[in-house]
Amino acid sequence: MGDYVAAFDELRLTDADRAGGKGANLGELVAAKLPVPPGFVVLAAAYEEVIQAGPHGPELDELHARGLAAAASATHSDAEQLDELCRRMRELVHDTPITSAVRDAALSAYHRLGDSVLVAVRSSAVGEDSATASFAGMNVSRTNIRGDDEVIAALADCWSSLFTPRVLTYRARRGMHDRPEMAVVVQRMVTVRSAGVAFTADPATGSRDRIVIDAARGQGEVVVSGAVTPDTYVLDAAGPTLLTTQIGRQSFVIVAGPDGDRRIELSEAEAEAPALTEDQALAVARLALQVQAHHGGLPQDVEWAFDDQDLWLVQARPITTMPDDVDAKPPMAHTVEGRVLVRGLAAAPGRAIGPVRVLRSPAEGSALCDGEILVAPMTNPDWLPTLSRAAAVVTDSGGMTCHAAIVARELGIPCIVGARTATTQLSTGEKVTVDGSAGQVYAGNPLPASITAVPRPVPAVAAPEATATRVYVNLALPDVAERVAATDADGVGLLRAEVLLTEALGGRHPRDLIARGEDEKFIQSMAASIHRISSAFANRPVIYRASDMRSNEFRALEGGGRYEPDEHNPMIGFRGCYRYVRQPEMFRLELAALARVREQTPNVHLMIPFVRTRWELEACLELVDASPLGRQRGLHRWIMAEVPSVVYRLPEYVNLGIDGISIGSNDLTQLMLGVDRDSEECAELFDESDGAVLDAIEQIVTSARLLGITSSLCGQAPSTKPEFVEHLVRAGITSVSVSPDAVDRTRRAVAAAERRVLLDHALSMPTGR
């Protein structure tokens, strides 16, 4: 078609330097005779002529260089400067007239698709959708575009999307400092009835014998953007055959309207209806396997769409975040089939069979016999002795980060939370099977007779992979310290104080204990528990997070009603650092216990949680310095990064003497997105991988690196989301801390991410003659 435009059938993967990754991939799919809606690419040469060689080209280059420098920084002022620079660059792009040669070439190709047809206009930046850089969702895509003026306007929108803060930040942190170039895909729209994404390998585990499909009704943007909870279909690649279906919830659909995208709200019944039939899911799987086969067996991320009759392939790209253990399989492959009594959130994996024991309070815990299934409204630290004897745990309320979920994962027992009606639907003595991996409770024992339970994986200790990024564990229980210390964990990145504290208090409120003059008894109990953990890990660091119980949890202790405020929202109330400053009595006892432990095992260090402001941290550190602990040499002072204000105040905190920071991704996500982390009603909103959360994490890690202090992250995401690990490694994080059962797979994910970073660096280095 000319220098500025190429039809899909004129392109191959080798044309990525002029058609961008998206355009080149589509050309390759058309060459493979796969069902791709027709279209063309406005090549990078058009961008070069109009924008780079245009009247604003030199100014754009200068602003872009300044923008990359600002993007590489983590300071608030640089972030504001980046926003302003990007706004100016986008204005310059839109102010640049499109030459008649480029306009004519683009519109001639558009007219060949039909008479004023609806098209999608999508960015295809050079380097986008490659095997090493996805730029996922960063550049602009416009759907349901009709008419000459609208197509040209959408073309300019795509070009200008090169200059947004998120794109410059992504490029800066990947070391991509060259002048950017943009091709643009224009593709005929199909009348979409359902759409989504298919992965030809499980993106979480790397298992290549599985196909995972996310599907929704209407256009697929709602799946890619995360605007709805899609249906998920898991298939065995051999065949393929459908293994499991999980219906999501979709409250609206996006369809073509007379003036572009149109949003249609769905009724309650429609919101829970499946997006695909089994035959349609199989058809998508077969198409995805065809794409993979064409690419030599390399696992693919495939976008697809059904119209009234046909299945179309909209896009495909390599899966860029595959774990190394691509042949790994679940420890047991038996699919449970039986009558489901209760469903909830799958909080801790594994299966267990036993009689139910419904308990309403921890005071009833003595009634639980070994091997029984604990069913309760919810748990708190008072439940620990009971939980430690349970074969599995099921609770009415709670989310993935509630007490029951955290402790169950550490104990290695299956757990289901947010089951809502478990305490009324299940009866004491009733025999059930708890499948913590699926979030379901079945009647009786539907497993094969030879299988009584699916064990949790035993952490591998033979020949662990070496990683520069340390992999720590989260702990709360002294009883598991020796077992966990026998793994290749690099230390304890988060020793939670709450369980130890509750046991040392004997179920009483700390002010009641202090009033009775039992300080020494408390210190001895705490020191003994902490020392059991610190001695097990010997020379490896143990980071003790001081108590972070909330007022409602303290109120539940004996005598708590006399001392605690009745807060409506204790999650963001009287807790953490602020509590130490206002009521320092118990904090001083914790510091005394730590000082006693460090006299024998100096690998223990202090972490202060929920820091909101400089003045409260300064006052808290004064308490530490005045204590026996503060006078000990070699003590590291950490803080938790849970409150978004730390993004801006970290340099001030370092000046106060902080030399380590651990990102509490659960609380940080809660406060960034404004969603209760334990709410089962809002569970679909809680996403540690949300762009705002990821940006805050990257800013914290980058700032820590520039300030020369240690950075870590404690949470489940590094063990379940390989792409999350890569974000952390690329930002320069020094460690991650996960539950004990996740150490092995997390280390493999970290090692794979580090290799990709090294490879990218090597490929970016200039070659010699």
TAURGI-V101898 format. One record per residue. RES is the residue in three letters. PHI is phi in whole degrees, -180 to 180 (999 if undefined). Layout:
res:phi
RES:PHI
RES:PHI
//
This chain:
res:phi
MET:999
GLY:137
ASP:-76
TYR:-106
VAL:-138
ALA:-140
ALA:-71
PHE:-55
ASP:-72
GLU:-98
LEU:-119
ARG:-138
LEU:-58
THR:-70
ASP:-97
ALA:-62
ASP:-73
ARG:-118
ALA:-109
GLY:74
GLY:-63
LYS:-65
GLY:-64
ALA:-65
ASN:-63
LEU:-65
GLY:-61
GLU:-65
LEU:-68
VAL:-64
ALA:-61
ALA:-82
LYS:61
LEU:-90
PRO:-75
VAL:-110
PRO:-57
PRO:-65
GLY:180
PHE:-151
VAL:-124
VAL:-81
LEU:-72
ALA:-61
ALA:-61
ALA:-67
TYR:-62
GLU:-61
GLU:-71
VAL:-78
ILE:-95
GLN:-66
ALA:-92
GLY:-80
PRO:-65
HIS:-102
GLY:-55
PRO:-61
GLU:-67
LEU:-61
ASP:-60
GLU:-67
LEU:-67
HIS:-65
ALA:-62
ARG:-66
GLY:-64
LEU:-62
ALA:-63
ALA:-67
ALA:-66
ALA:-75
SER:-93
ALA:-115
THR:-84
HIS:-63
SER:-65
ASP:-67
ALA:-64
GLU:-66
GLN:-65
LEU:-62
ASP:-58
GLU:-68
LEU:-61
CYS:-66
ARG:-59
ARG:-65
MET:-64
ARG:-66
GLU:-62
LEU:-64
VAL:-63
HIS:-70
ASP:-84
THR:-85
PRO:-71
ILE:-82
THR:-63
SER:-62
ALA:-64
VAL:-70
ARG:-61
ASP:-64
ALA:-64
ALA:-67
LEU:-73
SER:-63
ALA:-67
TYR:-63
HIS:-65
ARG:-67
LEU:-76
GLY:144
ASP:-87
SER:52
VAL:-74
LEU:-76
VAL:-134
ALA:-101
VAL:-116
ARG:-126
SER:-65
SER:-144
ALA:-63
VAL:-64
GLY:101
GLU:-78
ASP:56
SER:-96
ALA:-71
THR:-119
ALA:-144
SER:-91
PHE:50
ALA:-56
GLY:69
MET:-84
ASN:-92
VAL:-77
SER:-130
ARG:-120
THR:-117
ASN:56
ILE:-96
ARG:-138
GLY:102
ASP:-60
ASP:-63
GLU:-67
VAL:-64
ILE:-66
ALA:-65
ALA:-66
LEU:-60
ALA:-65
ASP:-61
CYS:-64
TRP:-58
SER:-69
SER:-71
LEU:-63
PHE:-118
THR:-112
PRO:-56
ARG:-69
VAL:-70
LEU:-65
THR:-65
TYR:-60
ARG:-65
ALA:-63
ARG:-80
ARG:-100
GLY:71
MET:-95
HIS:-102
ASP:-70
ARG:-62
PRO:-74
GLU:-135
MET:-134
ALA:-99
VAL:-137
VAL:-89
VAL:-121
GLN:-134
ARG:-63
MET:-76
VAL:-104
THR:-77
VAL:-78
ARG:-101
SER:-153
ALA:-160
GLY:168
VAL:-132
ALA:-126
PHE:-111
THR:-85
ALA:-148
ASP:-65
PRO:-67
ALA:-88
THR:-104
GLY:83
SER:-65
ARG:-88
ASP:-97
ARG:-125
ILE:-118
VAL:-116
ILE:-120
ASP:-106
ALA:-138
ALA:-145
ARG:-81
GLY:78
GLN:-69
GLY:-75
GLU:-58
VAL:-70
VAL:-80
VAL:-62
SER:-81
GLY:81
ALA:-72
VAL:-133
THR:-91
PRO:-77
ASP:-74
THR:-122
TYR:-118
VAL:-111
LEU:-125
ASP:-79
ALA:-65
ALA:-78
GLY:131
PRO:-76
THR:-134
LEU:-78
LEU:-99
THR:-140
THR:-132
GLN:-123
ILE:-81
GLY:-88
ARG:-145
GLN:-129
SER:-86
PHE:-154
VAL:-127
ILE:-111
VAL:-131
ALA:-73
GLY:-120
PRO:-64
ASP:-123
GLY:115
ASP:-65
ARG:-127
ARG:-99
ILE:-121
GLU:-76
LEU:-108
SER:-73
GLU:-59
ALA:-65
GLU:-67
ALA:-64
GLU:-109
ALA:-81
PRO:-68
ALA:-83
LEU:-131
THR:-83
GLU:-61
ASP:-62
GLN:-67
ALA:-62
LEU:-65
ALA:-64
VAL:-62
ALA:-61
ARG:-64
LEU:-64
ALA:-62
LEU:-66
GLN:-63
VAL:-63
GLN:-62
ALA:-62
HIS:-64
HIS:-97
GLY:69
GLY:86
LEU:-70
PRO:-55
GLN:-123
ASP:-107
VAL:-117
GLU:-99
TRP:-138
ALA:-156
PHE:-100
ASP:-99
ASP:-65
GLN:-131
ASP:-117
LEU:-102
TRP:-119
LEU:-101
VAL:-95
GLN:-167
ALA:-153
ARG:-155
PRO:-66
ILE:-76
THR:-88
THR:-127
MET:-76
PRO:-66
ASP:-69
ASP:-82
VAL:-69
ASP:-100
ALA:-66
LYS:-128
PRO:-59
PRO:-61
MET:-136
ALA:-104
HIS:-67
THR:-87
VAL:-76
GLU:-129
GLY:179
ARG:-76
VAL:-84
LEU:-91
VAL:-145
ARG:-125
GLY:-160
LEU:-85
ALA:-76
ALA:-97
ALA:-148
PRO:-75
GLY:114
ARG:-128
ALA:-146
ILE:-123
GLY:175
PRO:-78
VAL:-78
ARG:-133
VAL:-87
LEU:-126
ARG:-99
SER:-151
PRO:-64
ALA:-64
GLU:-91
GLY:-59
SER:-65
ALA:-75
LEU:-76
CYS:-96
ASP:-56
GLY:88
GLU:-86
ILE:-92
LEU:-79
VAL:-122
ALA:-144
PRO:-62
MET:-171
THR:-122
ASN:-140
PRO:-56
ASP:-64
TRP:-82
LEU:-55
PRO:-57
THR:-73
LEU:-59
SER:-67
ARG:-103
ALA:-80
ALA:-79
ALA:-164
VAL:-132
VAL:-133
THR:-125
ASP:-69
SER:-122
GLY:104
GLY:-125
MET:-64
THR:-113
CYS:-76
HIS:-57
ALA:-59
ALA:-66
ILE:-63
VAL:-68
ALA:-61
ARG:-64
GLU:-72
LEU:-76
GLY:80
ILE:-115
PRO:-62
CYS:-148
ILE:-126
VAL:-121
GLY:64
ALA:-82
ARG:67
THR:-116
ALA:-60
THR:-71
THR:-103
GLN:-83
LEU:-103
SER:-121
THR:-57
GLY:95
GLU:-72
LYS:-85
VAL:-140
THR:-115
VAL:-100
ASP:-107
GLY:-69
SER:-77
ALA:-102
GLY:73
GLN:-134
VAL:-113
TYR:-107
ALA:-71
GLY:65
ASN:-127
PRO:-81
LEU:-77
PRO:-55
ALA:-57
SER:-79
ILE:-114
THR:-104
ALA:-167
VAL:-98
PRO:-72
ARG:-70
PRO:-60
VAL:-85
PRO:-55
ALA:-79
VAL:-116
ALA:-83
ALA:45
PRO:-66
GLU:-70
ALA:-84
THR:-133
ALA:-73
THR:-82
ARG:-75
VAL:-115
TYR:-100
VAL:-119
ASN:-96
LEU:-135
ALA:-141
LEU:-118
PRO:-61
ASP:-63
VAL:-104
ALA:-60
GLU:-62
ARG:-64
VAL:-71
ALA:-65
ALA:-76
THR:-83
ASP:-92
ALA:-59
ASP:-82
GLY:151
VAL:-107
GLY:-83
LEU:-151
LEU:-99
ARG:-75
ALA:-84
GLU:-62
VAL:-67
LEU:-61
LEU:-63
THR:-62
GLU:-66
ALA:-66
LEU:-80
GLY:64
GLY:81
ARG:-101
HIS:-70
PRO:-59
ARG:-70
ASP:-70
LEU:-63
ILE:-65
ALA:-62
ARG:-90
GLY:71
GLU:-104
ASP:-58
GLU:-64
LYS:-62
PHE:-65
ILE:-61
GLN:-63
SER:-64
MET:-63
ALA:-62
ALA:-65
SER:-68
ILE:-66
HIS:-65
ARG:-60
ILE:-79
SER:-65
SER:-73
ALA:-64
PHE:-92
ALA:49
ASN:-83
ARG:-85
PRO:-68
VAL:-127
ILE:-99
TYR:-87
ARG:-89
ALA:-58
SER:-55
ASP:-133
MET:-72
ARG:-92
SER:-61
ASN:-67
GLU:-72
PHE:-67
ARG:-63
ALA:-73
LEU:-76
GLU:-59
GLY:85
GLY:-63
GLY:-63
ARG:-81
TYR:-114
GLU:-103
PRO:-69
ASP:-96
GLU:-88
HIS:-77
ASN:-136
PRO:-65
MET:-59
ILE:-119
GLY:-113
PHE:-81
ARG:-153
GLY:60
CYS:-56
TYR:-63
ARG:-64
TYR:-60
VAL:-70
ARG:-82
GLN:-134
PRO:-80
GLU:-59
MET:-71
PHE:-60
ARG:-62
LEU:-68
GLU:-61
LEU:-64
ALA:-66
ALA:-65
LEU:-63
ALA:-61
ARG:-66
VAL:-66
ARG:-68
GLU:-65
GLN:-107
THR:-134
PRO:-77
ASN:-83
VAL:-90
HIS:-134
LEU:-105
MET:-127
ILE:-103
PRO:-92
PHE:50
VAL:-88
ARG:-103
THR:-136
ARG:-66
TRP:-65
GLU:-72
LEU:-66
GLU:-61
ALA:-67
CYS:-66
LEU:-66
GLU:-64
LEU:-64
VAL:-63
ASP:-63
ALA:-82
SER:-93
PRO:-59
LEU:-65
GLY:-65
ARG:-90
GLN:-85
ARG:-78
GLY:83
LEU:-75
HIS:-94
ARG:-109
TRP:-105
ILE:-130
MET:-85
ALA:-102
GLU:-117
VAL:-99
PRO:-55
SER:-62
VAL:-65
VAL:-57
TYR:-96
ARG:-105
LEU:-57
PRO:-58
GLU:-66
TYR:-66
VAL:-63
ASN:-63
LEU:-82
GLY:115
ILE:-75
ASP:-125
GLY:-155
ILE:-137
SER:-121
ILE:-80
GLY:-86
SER:-65
ASN:-68
ASP:-68
LEU:-62
THR:-63
GLN:-56
LEU:-84
MET:-71
LEU:-101
GLY:67
VAL:-130
ASP:-61
ARG:-66
ASP:-102
SER:-84
GLU:-73
GLU:-67
CYS:-111
ALA:-58
GLU:-69
LEU:-83
PHE:-82
ASP:-141
GLU:-65
SER:-95
ASP:-59
GLY:-56
ALA:-66
VAL:-67
LEU:-60
ASP:-65
ALA:-63
ILE:-63
GLU:-62
GLN:-64
ILE:-65
VAL:-65
THR:-63
SER:-63
ALA:-62
ARG:-64
LEU:-67
LEU:-86
GLY:78
ILE:-117
THR:-73
SER:-130
SER:-146
LEU:-142
CYS:-113
GLY:165
GLN:-87
ALA:-56
PRO:-61
SER:-91
THR:-116
LYS:-130
PRO:-57
GLU:-67
PHE:-67
VAL:-59
GLU:-65
HIS:-57
LEU:-67
VAL:-64
ARG:-66
ALA:-72
GLY:102
ILE:-64
THR:-95
SER:-161
VAL:-130
SER:-132
VAL:-132
SER:-67
PRO:-56
ASP:-71
ALA:-103
VAL:-61
ASP:-65
ARG:-71
THR:-67
ARG:-64
ARG:-65
ALA:-65
VAL:-64
ALA:-61
ALA:-64
ALA:-65
GLU:-63
ARG:-64
ARG:-65
VAL:-63
LEU:-64
LEU:-65
ASP:-59
HIS:-64
ALA:-64
LEU:-69
SER:-84
MET:-75
PRO:-66
THR:-90
GLY:-83
ARG:-80
//
